Amino acid sequence: MKFFETSKYYTLKKSTYISLRWIGIIGQLFSINLVYFYFGFDFDFVLSNLIIFFGVLSNLYLIIIYKKTQLSDRSALIFLIIDIFQLALLIYLTGGILNPFAIFIIIPSVFASSTLGLRTNIFLVTITIITIIFLTFYSKDLPAPLNDHFHIDLYYFYSIPTSLIIALIFLNYFAIIFGSESRLRKEALNKMEEVMAKEHEMLSLGGQAAAAAHSLGTPLSTIKIITQELKKQLKNQKDVTQDIELLSSQVERCNDILKKLTLNPIEEDEFIDEDASFRDYLKEIILSFKETSNKEFIFNFDQDSSSKKFTKSIEIIYGLRNFIGNANKFSSSKVFITLKSNNEFTEVIIEDDGSGYPNDIISKIGEPYLKSDSQIYKDKLGLGLGIFIGKTLLEKNFAIVNCNNSESRSGAEVVIKWKNSDLSKI
């Protein structure tokens, strides 16, 4: 199993859950003893404390016997059901749905809704609703002397469980939605970190390759010169000449391999850490796509863009490459890249002549795990992770990124803009 796939499994942090249970148990003990001894209310005091004591035992079980640091989905469900039933029994003994503390019965379900699975949450909500309905029709009277003169209209009486059920469903729905979005974003960020770790690793390997190419250049040249001399001296010996020619060809092959391993075979290996302009970096990115793509790349720039240099950022290069790669993937035949720069701003505009972003997801562009409902795009589109990673990396480096469908062309348009003062901070 891959490390990041563990995010698909739902767990509850045991220490946090135990702390919250202790708070609830102490609150129950305080409330029960306060109303019995101080206010003098009459109810089943002994049974109420026994129910609370059962909650103490279940918490001690989690601390002493349950050794895992995380509660699994199933274990969390069992203990949350215990919490619901324990609180329901206390409320049953002290007035049922008329007890003002009845609102606390929705807390276990709401607490779990953002961290546990959908089926677990639906089950907890169902149990809580059944419990609320039961407490509406079956319960002991309010503690004396409250029950002597406490009378309410039936409309008001039934509005209490109705409001609790509505609040329960409303809060759970939003907690489930926000929890799901949070998990997806966390998973996407983890993938982004994984991608960038690989990118930095490749850069490091590229640096080593550049150094190797530089260091091996002299001995390989020496071998080549020697083979040429041997070939001249032994030209009459065909068997030896063939071996020399093979040796010479392998030297050439070594040179070619080392050149390909470098980030830029023309530059010195210091290029990796060299400051350069956006124009140079975009040219480098476009060149890398031209080697494998049959699309036409049209690069327009102004004169200002060639003079302003900034420290090379892997995040910016990778972000630009992601968007240019998307344009290359979804264009019909052409990709348009425009670089504009003045004293205040630097702007990169990436357009293509494809079909553009689907209308049903264009407002959500930049979020991970997007899927269009349109049949035209279903098989063509990915999960939106490329745009998410590119947008996140560029925004982390002070860029403003806007993704829309182009007004002047048929495809998508990405506008990436920096303040020059922000670029100097990188």
N, C-alpha and C positions, 0 to 999 in steps of 0.2 A: 504493500500500500504506500502510495506517495504521502509525504509529510503533510502537504496542504489539504489532502482529502479528509483529514480528521475533522475539519470544520463542518463536514456534512453530518457528523454525529452529535446529538444533543446531550448536553450534560449540565448539571447544576453544581456550582462550587459549594462543597460541603461546609467549609468554615463560615461562609457568608450565611448559608441557610441555618446553621446551628445558632449563630449570633441572633438572627431574626427570631428564631423560635424561643430563645431565652428571653428576649424582650417581650414577646407575646405571653410567655408563661408568667413572668414577673408581673406584667400588667394585669393578667387574670387574677393572680393571687392577691394583688393589691386591691383590685376592684371588689372581689368577693368578700374579703375581710373588712374592707372599709364600710360597705353597705350593711354588713351583718353586725359589726361591733359598734360602729360610730352612729350610723343612721337607724339601727335597730330594725331593719327589714327582716321579715320572717320568710325563709325559704329553706330548701334542703341543703344546709351548709356542709354537712359531712360528705354527702355524695358529690357535691360540687368540687370539694377539695380532692376527693379521690380521682375524679376525672382529670383534674389538673396534674395530680401526681402521676397519672398514666402518661401525660405529655412529657413530664420530667424524665420518666424511665425511657421513653422512646428517644429523647435527646441524648441521654447517657449511652444508649445503645449505639447511636451514630458516632459518639466520641470514642468509646472504648472498644467496641466490637467491629464496627464498620470501618475498615482500615483505609479504604480508597479516599483520595483527596477530592474526587469528583463523584457526584451521584449520577448514575446512568439514568436514561429516560424512564426506564421501568421502576427503578428504586425511588426516584423522585416522585413518580406518580403514587406509589404506595404511601409514602410519608405525607404527601400533600392530602391524600384522602383521609389519612389519620387526623391531620390538622382540621380538615373540614368537619369530620364527625365529632371530634372532641369539642370544637367550638359550638357545633349544633346541639350537642347534649347540654352544654352549659346554658345556652339560650333557651332550650326546651324547658329546663328547670326554672327559668327566671322570666317567664312571660312570653316566650316565643317571638313572633315577628314584631310584637309591640315593644320588645326590649330595644332601647336605643342603640345598644351595642351590636345589634343584628347586622349592621352594615359591614362589620369585620369579617363576616362569613364569605364575602367575595374576594378577600385579600389573597388567600392561597392560590386561587385560580389566576388572578391578575398578575401576581408575583411570578408565576411560572410561564406565563404566556409568551414572554419575549425570549426565553431561553430553551424551552422544550419543544418537542415536535408537534405538528398540527393535530394528529390523532389524539395525542395525550391531552392537548389543550381542549379539544372538543369534548373528550371524556370528562375532564374536570369541570368544564362549564355545565355539562349535562347533569352531573352529580350535584353541583351547587344549585342549579335551578330546581331539581327535585327536592333538595333539602329545604330550600326557601318555601316551596309550595307546601311541603309537609309541616313546617313550622307555622305556616299560616292557619292551618286547620287543626293541628294537634300540638298542644303544649300545656304546661302548667300555667296557672294564673300568675299575674304579676305579684311580686312579693307584697305581703301585707305590710302596712295599711294601704298601699297604692291601689290594690284591686277593689277596695271598698267603694271608692268614689270615682274610678277612672272609666269613663264611657265615651266612646267615639262613634261617629257615623260609619256605616258599613262602606260607603264610598271612600272615605279616608282610610279605613282599615285595609281595604284591598289595594289602594293606591301605593301602600308601603311595599308589599312584595313586587308589585308591577314596576315601581321605580328601581328597586334593587336589581331585578332581572334585566331591565333596560341598561342600567349602569354597568352591570356585569358584561353584557354582550358588547356594549360600546367600547369599554376599556380594553377588553380582550382583543377585539378586532384591531384596534389601533396598535396595541402592544405587539400583536402577531405580525402586522404589516411592517412596523418599524424594526422589529427584531429580525425579520427576514431580510429587509433591505440592508440592515447593519451587517449581517453575516455575509451577504453577497459582496458588499463593499470591502469587508475585511479580507475575504477570499481573493478578490480582485487585486487588492493592495499587496497581499502576500505573493501573488503571481507576478506582480510588477517588480517586487523586490527580488524575486527569483530571476526574472529576466535581466534586471540590471546587474545582479551578481554575476551572471553568465557573461554579460557585456563587458564588465570590468575584467573578468577572467580572460576574455578574448583579447582585450586591449593589452593586458599584461603579456599574453602569449605573442601578440603582434610585436610588442616592444622587444621581446626576447628574439623573435624571428629577425627583426631588423638588425639587432646587434649581431646575431649569427651570420646574417648575410654580409654585414660589414666586415666581420672578423674572418670569415671563410673566403672572402673575395680574393685575397692575396694568394693563399695556398692553392686555390682552384685555378687561378691564372697561371701560377708556376707550373702546375701539372699540365695545363693546356699547352704551354710553350714547350715543355719537355716532349709531350706526345707529338707535336708538330716536327720537332727536330728529329725524333726517332723515326718518324714516318719518312722524312727526307733521306736519312742515312740508310734505312732498311727497305727502301722502295722496291728492291728487286726480290725480296723475300715475301711472297704473297701471303703465306700463313701468318707471319708475324704482323704484316701490314693490316690485315683484317682485325686482329686483336687490338692494334693501336687505334684503328678507326673506331672500334667499339668503345674503347677507353675514352677517346675524345668526345664521342657522342654522350657518354654518361656524365662527363664533366659538364657539358652544356646543359644536360637535363638537371643536374644539381643546381646550376645557376638559375635556371627557370623556376624550379620549385622554391628556392629561397626568395626570389623576387615576388612570387605570388603570395608568399606568407607575410610579406611586409605590407603595412597599411598603404604605403605609396612608394613604389620602387624608385621613383625619380628623386624623391627627397631624401635627405639624411634621416637617420633614425630619430633625431631630435624632433622631427615633425609631430610625433605623438604628443609632445607637451608644448608645441609651438603655438603662439597666438596667431590668429588669422582672421580674415574678414568673413562675414556671412556669405559673400559671393564665392569665396574659395571653398567653404564647407558645402555649400549647395552644389557646386560643380562636382565636388568629390562624391556626394550622395547620388546625384543624377548619373554620373559616370558608372557607378556600381550597378544601377538599374539597367542602363543601356546594354551592359554586357549580357544580360539574360532576358531582356524584354524586346518585343518587336514594336512597341509603341513609340510614338514620336514625342520627345520632350522638348518643349519650347521654353527657354529660359530668358526672361527679360529683366534687366536691372539698370539702375541709374549710376552715374559716375561716382556719386557720394558713397555708394555701397562698397566700393573696392578699397576705400581708404580707411574705414573704421574697423579696427581689430578688437577682438575680445579674447579672454582666456578660454581655451577649448573646454567645453562642458560635455561630458558623455551623455548627460540627461537631455541637453538641448539637441545634440546630434541624433540621438535615438528617437526623440520626439518628432523631429522634422522628418526623419527617415520613415517613421510609422505612417505619417500623413501622406508623404509622397508615395509610399508603398501602397496605401489604400487607393490613391488616385490612379496609380498604375494598374491595380487589380480591377477596378470598376470602370475604367475609361473604355471607350470604344476603339479609339486609335491615337488620341492625343492627350498629353498632360501639359498644362500651362503653369509655369512657376514664375511669379513676379516678385522682385525684391525692390522695395522702396526705402529710402533713407533720407533724413534731413537732420538738422541740428538737434531736434528733440526726440524723434521717434525712428525706429527701424521696424519695417513691416514686411512680412512674407505672406504672399497670397498663393494658395495652391488650388487649382481648378482642374476639372476633367470634362470630357465630352460624353460621359456615360449617362445613366438614367437618374442620377441624383439620389438623395436620401428619401426613403419612403415617408409619405406624409404622416402615417400613424405613429412614427417614432421620432420625427425630426425635433420635437420639443424636448425629447429626452436624450438627445445625442450627447455623449460624454459619460453616461451612466453605464455600468457594466451589465452584461447578460441581457442584452436587448434582443427581442425577436419581433419581426414584422408579421402582421396577420395576412399581409398580401401574398397571394400565391406566386406572384412574379418574383418576389424577393426571398421567399422562404428557403429555397435551396441555394441561393447565391450569397446571402449574408452570413456572417459569423455571429459571434456572441457580443460584439461591441467592445471586446477587451482591448483590441489594438488602439481604438480611439481613446478609450478610458486611460490606458497607460500613457499614450502620447500626450493627451491633454493634461493629465496629472503631472507628468514630468516637466512639461513646459510651464505650467502655472506655478509649480514649485520654484522655477527659475524666473519669476516675475513677469511671465508673459500673460497677455490677455488673448484667449482663444475663442473664436466664434465659428461655429459650424452651421452652414445654411446651404440651400440650393442656390446655385449661381443665377443671377438675373441676366447676365450677358451670354451665358452658355447653357447647354442642356443638363450638365452634370452638377456635382457637388462643389462647394467652395469652402475653403478653410482659410480664415484670416488670423494670422498670428502676429501680435504687435507688442513691442517692448518700448519702454522709455529708455533712452540712451544712458540716462543716469542710473537706471537699474542694471543695465548690462555691465556697467563698470564695477558693480558689486559682486559679480559672479567670480 
